[in-house]
Amino acid sequence: MKLFFFSLVTLGALCPNLSVATPPPSSLNNLLTPIQTHYNLPALAGCIVTSKGLFAVGAVGVRKYNSDVPVTLDDPFHLGSDTKAMTAFLVALLVEQGKLQWDTPLSQALPQLVAQMQPAYRSVTIRMLLEHRSGFSAESWPPRQTFQSLHHLPGTPMEQRLAYARMILSDPPVNTAGTTFLYSNRNYALLGVILEQITHTSWETLITQKLFRPLHMNTAGFGAMGTSNQLDAPWQHVLGPEGKPIPISPGPLSDNPDVIAPAGKVHCSIEDWAKFIRCVLRGMEGHSGLLKATTLQQLLAPSPGSSYAGGWIITDRSWADGRVYTHAGSNTMNFCVAWVAPKRDFAVLIATNIGGESATEACDAAASALIHFYLSSSTTSK
């Protein structure tokens, strides 16, 4: 399985020093239900968030196709490659603490692996990894390795990721570092290894301590949602040959291996995802939170000629009055997408528990509907 990232769409406790009361969010269920029904999705969740808080939210459908157990706003959805923005946030924390610099080369960040690195990788910087300009292959699995074999590497997830780092750093680059954008989960997997080796803490523990707990993201976790043979969370689905969703029971092999977890294994509720995005919005506006605003702005500023930074694709949209940050994620059994419009101070987040082309189309349709809803509401309220 691979993690995808392209899409086609043309609260006081969240950050320190913030205690502004906001009205309760509107329900988006009436907007989401027709889309969920039309595309025959098991479930669909979405929200609109601003720097002031949650503006509107909804979750419709069922946890498992053909079941009668409805999804709730507390149910987690898989974020896939939208995890990358969170891993990038952790990297920025270490930069702010002086433990890393944007231009720190791999020879300094991972000195214990220098002897095993291809020489071309030794000068690859943290910024190049964050922007997918390292020279790594787009293939998640190194030569002679598979989805199955990487699931069965010995040791803890932290030890497995270090072994994976040795594999990818010994695999020759496919282009010259710093010159070419080539999206690869290897970049963010390696950033996870760098975080672990500097802090002597697993990526899972680090992101929990530094991001999930401070933001009160209480539903956040890793891998497939829920418990095997139970309906305590949305199940993942794939599209069957007749166009009907096929449920996938949660289990250790029902998601990508831990070696690329920093590139795409977080799950959380749509509201908890909004807590992270809200802090990103506030930082874009110059408010310091878990990160200083200047640090976040450096993270999200692409190098000349680049349109990717800090876990985000950067482009322009007229409805956003210019620059937008977007990313989608999928492990082929889920799909989600985020659109952040800092000049209009809002973001829309969409998630479903099925993968495939129809899920992508559905999430794009939902994102468009939510963008129109917010802009119409904003115009009406003026």
N, C-alpha and C positions, 0 to 999 in steps of 0.2 A: 504493500500500500504506500501511496505517496500523499504528501500534504500539498494542497493546491492553494493559490492565493489570488487568482484573478477574478474579477467580477465585471459585469457589463453595464451597471447602472450609470446612463448618461444623466446636600443634606449636611448638616453641621458636623457630623462625625466623620465625614469623608476625608477632610484635610485639616491639619492643625489650624488653630486660631480662626475658626469659622463657626458661627452659631446663628446663622440667619434662618428664620422660620420661612418655610415655603408651603404653598397650598398643596393638598394631596394631588397626586398625579391623576390625569384623566385615564379612562380605560380605552385601550385600542382594540378590544376584542371584536367590535363590529367592523373594523377595518381589516383585521387579520383573518377572520373566519371565512369570507368569500375566497380569499387567496388560498388558504389552507384546503378548502373544499375543492376548488378548481384544479389544483395541482395534486390532489389526492395525497397530501402529506399526512404522516401520523400526527405531528404536532408542529406548531409554529409559534415562536415568541418574538416580541419586538419591543423596543422602547425608544423614547426620545429623551435625551438628557442635555441639560445646559450647565453652565458654571454655577448656577444657583441651586440645581438639584434635578430630580426626576420630574420631567414635564408630563409624560404619558407612558403607559406600559400595558402590555397585554400578553396573554399566553392562551392558546386555543388548541383543541385537538386532544389526543390521547397519548398515554405513555407508550403503548404498544399497539400496532396496527390491529384492528378488529377486536380490541379489548374495550371495556367500558370504564377504564380508569382514566379520568381526565388529568391533563397536566395542570400544574399550579405555578404561581409566580415564584415559588421557592424551588422549583425543579431545576437541576443543573442541565446545561447543554454544553456539548463539546466545542471548544474554541479553535481547535486545529492550529493553523499557522498564526492566528491572532494571539497566540501565546508569545510570539516573537517580540511584540511590543513590550511585554512584561519582562522578558529576559533582558531586553535592551535597557529597560528602566533600572534593573539591578546593576548592569554594567555602569550606568551613569552614577549610581550611588557610590561605587568604588572610585570612579573618577573624582567625584566630589570629595571623597575622603582622602584623596591623594595616593591611593593604592594602585591606580592605573592612570594612564593618560590616553587621550584619543589616538595619539601616534605611537603608543607603545608597540614595539614589534614582537612577533611571536617568540623570537629568540630570548627576549627578556620576560615575556609573560609566562612562557613554559620552558624555562631553561633545562629542566630535566628531560625534555623530549628533543632537544636540539640535535643530538647525535642521530636520531631516527628520522628527522625531518628531511624532505627534499630541500636542497639549498635555497630554492626559489621561495619557499614559504617563510624563511627566517626573517625576512624584512616585511612580511605582511603585517599590517597594523590592525589595531582594534577597530578603527574607523572603516577600514576595508572590509572586515568581517561584517560589521553592522550594515554595510551598503551592498553586500554580495559582490564585492570586487576583489576577491582573494585569489582567484584562479582555480578554485575548487570545481570539480565536476558537478553537474546538476543531479547526478545519481546519488540517492541517499545511501545506498548500500555499496561498500567498497568491493573491489574485485574479489571473487571467490566467496563472497558473503551474501546471505539472503535474509529476508524478513524473519524466517524461522531460526536461522543460525544466530542472528544477533539477539533474538529473544532468549537464547540459551547460553549466552556468555556466562562464565562463572563470576561469582562475587556480587557485591552490592551494586545498585544502580550507579553509584559514584565510581566504583572500580570498573564497571562495564564501560562507562563513558570514557575513562582514561584509556582503556584498551582500544576503544573505537577511535580516539584521537590519534593513537599510534598508527592505526590502519590508514586513516585518511591523510595523515601527514607524510606517510611513505608512498602514497599514490601520486604520481606526477601531476602537476597542474595542467589544465587544458587551455589556459591562456595566460597572458602576462598580468601579474597582480597590479591592481590599480588602474587598469586600462579598460576593462570590459565588465559590464553588469551581467551576471549569470546567477539566477536565483537557485540557491542550494541550501537544503536543510543542514548541510555540513557546517556552514558558517555559524549558525546559532547553536548547534550542538557543541562546537568548539568553544564558543563564548561561555556556554554552561560549564565546560571543563575548566576554563580559565577562572571563572568565579569560584569554583570548588577548590581549585588548587591554591588560590590566594587566601581564601577564608577558612580553608580546612573544614568546610561545611557542605553538605550535599545541596544541590540545586533545589530539591524539594523543600528542605528545611529552610534554606535561605529565602526563597520566595514566600514561604508561609510566614516567616518572622518579619521580613522587611516590607512585604506588600499586603498579603491577605489579612493578617491580624490588624495592622494599623488602619486599614481601610474597612475593617469589619466585614470582609468578604467570607462570611461564615459557611457558605455552600461550596467554596472552592476546593477542588481536589484534582486528581490526576487520572488520566486514562478513561476507559469506558465508564459510563454513569451506571450507578445502581449495583445490585447484588444478583448473582446468578440465580435464575429460577424464581425471582421475586419481581414484583412491579413497584418497587420503592422509588423508582426514578425512570425517566424516559429511556427506553431501549434504543439502540442504534438500529438502522435499517439500510438495506440495499434494495435496489429496484429489480424485481424478478422479471423473467422472460415475457410475462403477460402484462407487464406494466404495473404490477401490484407490489407494494412494499413487503419485503421479507424481514422479519425481526431477527436481530442478532443478540443472543444472550450475552450479558456481561461476563467477562472472564479475562484471565491474564493474556490471552492471545487475541482478544478482540479489540486491540488498538495497536499502534506502532510500538516498537520496542523502546525501552527506556533510554537507549543511547541517543535518540533524537528528541527526548522529552522537552528540553529547553526550546526546541523549534516548534513544538506543537502538541502537548498532552494535557493542557489545563482544561478543566471543565468548571462551570459555575452557573448560577442562575443569571437570568438576563439583568436583574436588578443589581446583582453584585458586579457583573461586568461593567455596568453603568457607573459604579463607584470609582473604578479605576479610570474610566474615560473622563469622568468629571474632573478628577485631579489633573489629567492631561490637559483638558480645556483650560482649567484655571492657570496652569503653568504657562500655557500659550499666551494667556492674557497678562502675564507678569506677576501672578500671585505665587509665592513660595508655599510649598506644602511638604510632602515627603522628600522632594528635591527642591533645591533653589530654582527659581524660575530661569535664571541664566543658564544653569546646567541643563535643564530640560530643553531650552531653546537651542543650545549647542548640539544636543543629541539629535534634535529634529531638523537641523540645518544640513541639507545635503551638500556634498562636495560639488564643485563646479562640474557641470555636465552630468550629474547624477540626478535621478528622480526617485531615489529610495533612501530612507534614513530612519534609523531607530525602530525598525519593525513596521514601517509605513511606506506605501506607495504615495508619491506626492504628485498631484496634478491640479488642474483648474476646472471649475464648473461655474457657469453663470449664476445658478441659483445660490451659490455660496459666496458670491461677490469676489471670486478669485480662488485662492489656494484651498485645496481640500487634502485631507489625509485619509487614505482608505486601505483596507486589507480584507481579504477573505481567507477562510480556512476550512479544510476538510481532510478527514482521514479516509475518505470515500464512503463513510457510513453516516456522516453528519455534514452539515454545511452552515457556515455563518458568514456575515459580512458586516463591516463597520464603515461608516462615513462620518468624518469629523470636519466641520466647517467653522474654523475659529473666528472668521470675520463676522459670521452671523451668530456666533456663540451657541451652537447646538451640534449634536451628533445623533445619528440614528444607528441602532444596533439590531440585527436580525439573526435568528438562529432556528434551525430545524434539525430533527433527529433522523434524517435520511440524506444520503449522498446522491450524486448523479446530476445529469444535465437539467432535469426538471426541478430539482431542488435549487440549483443555481438560479434558474429563471424565476422560481417562486420568490426567492429571497430578494432578487433584484426588483421584482414587482412590489414586494412589501416595502423595501427601502424607498422606492419612488413614491408609494402611497403615503408613507410617514413623512417624507420630506415635504410633499405637497400639503399634508395636514398641518405641519408645523408652520410653514410659511403662510398658509392661509389664516391660521389662528393668530399669528403674529401681526399680520396686516389688519385683521379685524379688531384686535385689542388696542391698536394705536388710535 
